[in-house]
C-alpha cells in the first residue's frame, strides 16, 4: 500500500511522535523511509550593500547545521528501531516543499507529520504548516496528534 513514506522533522515533540508512527508503518508495509527537514530560506536575514543584497553571515550555515542535527537524531531513532532511513535537508517554504515540491519529484505515497511543530509565531500569523500541507499535498497525509490521557 505504501512504498515511500516521508516524515518532516522540525525538532518538535510532535514531529518525533510522527516519526514513531511512521516507523510502525514502514515496518508494516516494508516501505522506504525518508526523513526531511526544510531549512526555511525565506527567513534569511539580508542587508542592502552597495552592490545589492548580501547574507549577513552565518545564518545560512546555522540553518543547515540545525537541520542536519535534527535529521541525525531522527536517523538514529530509526536505526534503533531497525530501520534504515534516508535523510535530506531541503530548502524553501516548508508548506510548499513538504506538501507539493518534494512529493512531486520523489514518488511519495504518504507524508506522516505532527499536528503542530516548533513555529508558533508563523502558525498564529499565517496558519500551521500541517494545515497547509493537508490542504495542498499531492499525496496522502497522516497527521499525528499528541496522545491524551483519559
C-alpha positions in Angstrom: 0.0 0.0 0.0 2.8 2.5 0.9 6.2 2.2 -0.7 7.8 5.6 0.2 6.9 7.4 3.5 8.3 10.9 4.2 8.5 12.4 7.7 9.3 16.1 8.1 11.1 16.7 11.3 11.5 20.1 12.8 12.8 19.1 16.2 9.5 19.4 18.0 8.0 16.7 20.2 5.1 16.3 17.8 7.4 15.6 14.8 9.1 12.9 16.9 5.7 11.4 17.6 5.1 11.4 13.8 8.4 9.6 13.2 7.5 7.0 15.8 4.2 6.3 14.0 5.9 6.3 10.6 8.4 3.7 11.8 5.4 1.3 12.5 4.1 1.9 9.0 7.5 1.4 7.4 7.8 -2.0 9.2 4.2 -3.0 8.3 4.5 -2.1 4.6 8.2 -2.7 4.1 8.4 0.9 2.8 11.2 3.2 2.2 11.6 6.0 4.8 12.9 9.5 4.1 13.2 12.0 6.9 13.4 15.6 5.8 14.0 18.9 7.4 13.1 22.1 5.5 15.6 24.9 6.1 13.2 27.9 5.7 15.2 30.1 3.4 12.6 32.9 3.4 13.8 33.8 6.9 17.3 34.6 5.9 18.4 38.0 7.1 19.7 40.3 4.4 21.3 43.7 4.4 21.5 46.1 1.5 25.0 46.7 0.4 26.4 49.0 -2.3 26.3 46.1 -4.8 23.0 44.6 -3.9 21.7 42.2 -1.2 24.1 40.0 0.8 23.6 37.4 3.6 24.6 39.0 6.9 26.8 35.9 7.5 26.5 32.7 9.3 22.7 32.3 9.4 22.5 30.1 6.4 25.2 27.8 7.9 23.4 27.8 11.2 20.1 26.9 9.5 21.8 23.9 7.7 23.7 22.8 10.9 20.4 22.8 12.9 18.6 20.8 10.1 21.5 18.3 9.9 21.4 17.8 13.7 17.6 17.2 13.7 18.0 14.7 10.9 20.9 12.9 12.6 18.7 12.5 15.7 15.8 11.2 13.5 18.1 8.8 11.7 19.4 7.4 15.0 15.8 6.8 16.2 15.0 4.9 13.0 18.2 2.9 13.3 17.5 2.0 16.9 14.1 0.6 15.6 16.0 -1.4 13.0 15.0 0.8 10.0 17.4 2.4 7.5 16.3 5.9 6.8 17.4 8.3 4.1 17.7 12.0 5.3 17.6 15.2 3.3 17.9 18.9 4.1 15.5 20.7 1.8 15.3 24.5 1.2 12.3 26.8 0.8 8.9 27.3 2.4 8.1 24.2 4.5 4.4 24.4 3.5 5.2 24.2 -0.2 8.2 21.9 -0.1 6.7 19.2 2.2 3.3 19.1 0.5 4.0 19.8 -3.1 7.6 20.1 -4.3 9.2 17.0 -2.6 6.3 14.6 -3.2 6.0 15.8 -6.8 9.6 14.8 -7.6 10.2 11.8 -5.3 7.2 9.3 -5.7 6.0 9.8 -2.2 3.0 7.7 -1.1 2.5 9.1 2.4 3.6 12.1 4.4 3.4 11.5 8.2 3.7 14.7 10.3 2.9 16.0 13.7 -0.2 18.1 14.4 1.9 21.1 15.2 5.6 21.9 15.3 8.0 24.4 16.6 6.9 27.6 14.8 4.2 29.1 17.0 4.6 32.7 15.6 4.2 31.5 12.0 1.2 29.4 13.0 -0.5 32.4 14.5 0.2 34.7 11.6 -0.4 32.6 8.5 -1.6 29.1 9.7 0.2 25.9 10.6 2.5 24.1 8.2 0.5 20.9 8.9 -2.8 22.5 7.9 -1.2 23.9 4.7 0.3 20.5 3.8 -3.1 18.8 4.4 -4.8 21.3 2.1 -2.3 21.2 -0.7 -0.5 17.9 -0.6 0.0 15.8 -3.8 -0.3 12.6 -1.7 -1.9 11.3 1.4 -1.1 12.9 4.7 -1.3 11.2 8.1 -1.4 13.8 11.0 -0.3 12.5 14.3 -1.8 14.2 17.4 -0.4 14.2 20.9 -1.9 11.2 22.8 -4.4 12.2 25.5 -4.9 10.5 28.8 -8.4 10.0 29.7 
